[in-house]
Amino acid sequence: MPPGAGGVGAAAGVCRSQGVNSYPSWKINGKVYTGLQSLTALQGLSGFDPAVKFPEFVPPGAKPKPKPPPGGFQPPAVTERSSPEQIALATHLKESGAKFFGAYWCRYCNKQRQMFGAEALRQLPYIECDADGYEAAGDGRCNAITGYPTWEINGKLYGGYKTLGALAQLSGFQAKPLAPESGAGFEEVLKIEGLGGVVGKKDKDCTLSGGKEECEKQ
């Protein structure tokens, strides 16, 4: 029996024809969004009045959410030094208007940041989307973002962890070749493989100081 065929008033065929393959799924303005969506996310996706503020949903029996420190929770520190090529790419992304949407608890967001190194990180156009995160965006820029990490490049959204090579290609970055004595060139950095797609706070790729219990909170 097809999924959903045994429910009251089932319309499994209609669901499949609409591109629905998992539950819950929302179809808004012709696009399908899978997974649990907060009221705030639905507000942004549907264009509902942004002036309306919804309280955070707390499941029955859930433990109180820990209060963030002054300024918000910060993601793990990046200590590895950046190469000139990594700095150049990060600077190019910033100057071209690209945006890197993430959350302090997101494992792949952290890997993305680590890939650039400490110096290049200062140039990355990073936007913190979790309200409890350090310097979180409160102006609605994250409303249409449904998973992390997400990149916006040349006005288009790209979900998931990206290699430096992919970011260079998507943004039109051209690396300058290095002299042989200067060490590894950008072409060697491009060999780093991507590790995964967008993640939610309940996914296994959440990483927080509070461990699994904290990661499972919405």
C-alpha positions in Angstrom: 0.0 0.0 0.0 1.5 3.4 -0.9 2.5 5.7 1.9 -0.5 7.6 3.2 -3.0 5.4 1.3 -4.6 4.2 4.5 -5.4 7.6 6.0 -8.9 9.1 6.3 -9.6 10.9 3.0 -6.3 9.8 1.6 -5.0 11.3 -1.6 -1.7 9.6 -2.1 -1.7 10.1 -5.8 -2.4 13.8 -5.5 0.5 14.1 -3.0 2.9 12.3 -5.4 1.8 14.5 -8.3 2.6 17.5 -6.3 6.2 16.4 -5.6 5.5 15.3 -2.0 7.7 12.4 -1.0 8.1 12.9 2.7 6.1 14.3 5.6 5.4 16.9 6.7 5.7 18.9 3.5 4.4 22.4 2.6 3.7 23.7 -0.9 3.9 27.5 -0.8 3.9 29.7 -3.9 4.5 26.6 -6.1 7.5 25.4 -4.2 7.6 22.3 -1.9 9.3 22.7 1.5 9.9 19.5 3.5 10.3 19.0 7.2 8.9 20.7 10.3 8.5 24.4 9.8 8.3 26.9 12.6 5.5 29.6 12.5 8.2 32.2 11.8 9.6 30.1 8.9 6.1 29.8 7.4 5.6 33.5 7.9 8.6 34.3 5.8 7.9 31.7 3.1 4.3 32.8 2.6 4.9 36.5 2.9 2.7 36.9 6.0 2.9 40.2 7.8 6.5 40.3 9.2 5.4 42.7 12.0 3.6 39.8 13.7 5.9 38.0 16.3 5.2 34.4 17.2 6.3 32.9 20.5 8.7 30.0 20.3 7.0 26.6 20.4 8.0 24.5 23.4 6.9 20.8 23.3 5.0 19.6 26.4 7.4 18.3 29.0 10.5 19.9 27.4 13.2 21.3 29.7 13.5 25.1 29.8 15.8 26.4 27.1 19.1 27.6 28.4 19.6 31.4 28.3 22.3 32.6 25.9 25.2 34.5 27.3 25.5 38.2 26.7 25.8 38.7 22.9 24.6 35.2 22.1 26.2 31.7 21.7 29.3 31.7 19.6 30.3 28.9 17.1 33.5 26.9 17.7 36.7 28.9 17.3 38.7 28.7 14.0 42.4 28.5 14.7 44.0 27.2 11.5 45.8 29.9 9.5 44.4 30.9 6.1 46.4 30.8 2.8 46.4 33.9 0.6 44.0 32.0 -1.8 41.5 31.4 1.0 41.6 35.0 2.0 41.2 36.1 -1.6 38.2 33.9 -2.1 36.5 35.1 1.1 37.2 38.7 0.2 35.7 38.1 -3.3 32.6 36.5 -1.9 32.1 39.5 0.4 32.7 42.1 -2.3 30.4 40.3 -4.8 27.5 40.5 -2.3 27.4 36.8 -1.5 25.9 35.7 1.9 26.6 32.6 4.1 23.6 31.7 6.2 24.3 29.4 9.2 23.7 28.7 12.8 26.2 28.4 15.7 25.2 24.8 16.5 25.4 23.5 12.9 28.3 21.0 12.3 28.6 21.6 8.6 28.5 25.4 9.1 31.5 24.9 11.4 33.3 22.8 8.8 32.6 25.4 6.2 34.1 28.1 8.4 37.1 25.9 9.4 37.8 25.4 5.7 38.6 29.1 5.2 40.9 29.5 8.2 41.0 32.2 10.8 42.1 35.2 8.7 39.7 34.5 5.8 36.9 34.0 8.3 37.0 37.7 9.1 36.1 38.4 5.5 33.3 35.8 5.2 29.9 37.4 4.7 28.4 35.2 7.5 24.9 35.7 8.8 23.9 34.0 12.0 20.3 32.8 11.7 19.6 31.4 15.2 18.1 34.1 17.4 20.3 32.8 20.3 23.5 33.0 18.2 26.2 35.7 18.4 25.2 38.9 16.5 22.1 37.1 15.2 20.3 38.7 12.2 17.1 40.2 13.4 16.0 41.9 10.2 14.3 39.0 8.4 17.2 38.1 6.1 16.9 34.4 7.3 13.2 34.1 7.0 13.4 32.1 3.7 16.3 29.9 4.8 15.0 26.4 5.7 18.3 24.6 6.4 22.0 25.3 7.1 24.4 26.0 5.7 22.9 28.0 2.8 24.8 30.3 0.4 23.3 33.2 -1.6 25.4 33.9 -4.6 24.4 36.3 -7.4 20.9 36.3 -6.1 20.4 32.5 -6.0 20.3 30.3 -3.0 22.5 27.2 -2.8 21.8 24.8 0.1 24.5 22.6 1.7 28.2 22.6 2.5 30.3 23.7 -0.5 33.9 23.1 -1.4 36.1 26.1 -2.0 36.2 25.1 -5.7 32.4 25.1 -5.9 32.2 28.5 -4.2 34.9 29.9 -6.6 33.0 28.5 -9.6 29.5 29.8 -8.5 30.9 33.2 -7.7 33.1 33.6 -10.7 36.3 33.8 -8.7 39.6 33.4 -10.5 42.6 32.4 -8.4 46.0 33.8 -9.3 48.7 31.1 -9.7 51.4 31.0 -7.1 55.1 30.7 -7.6 56.5 27.1 -6.9 58.4 28.2 -3.9 55.3 29.8 -2.2 53.7 26.5 -1.2 50.4 24.9 -2.0 48.3 26.7 -4.5 44.6 27.1 -4.7 44.3 24.1 -7.0 45.3 21.9 -4.0 42.7 23.5 -1.8 40.0 22.6 -4.4 40.6 18.9 -3.7 38.8 19.2 -0.4 35.6 17.2 -0.7 32.2 18.4 0.4 30.6 16.5 3.3 26.9 16.9 3.2 23.8 19.0 2.7 21.7 21.4 4.7 21.0 20.3 8.3 18.4 21.1 10.9 18.9 21.5 14.6 17.5 18.0 15.2 19.8 16.3 12.7 22.9 14.3 13.8 25.1 17.0 12.4 24.2 19.4 15.2 27.1 20.1 17.5 26.6 22.0 20.8 28.4 22.2 24.1 25.3 20.8 25.8 25.5 17.6 23.7 22.7 15.5 22.2 20.0 16.8 24.5 20.6 20.4 23.6 20.8 19.6 19.8 17.4 18.0 19.9 15.7 21.2 21.0 14.0 23.3 18.3 
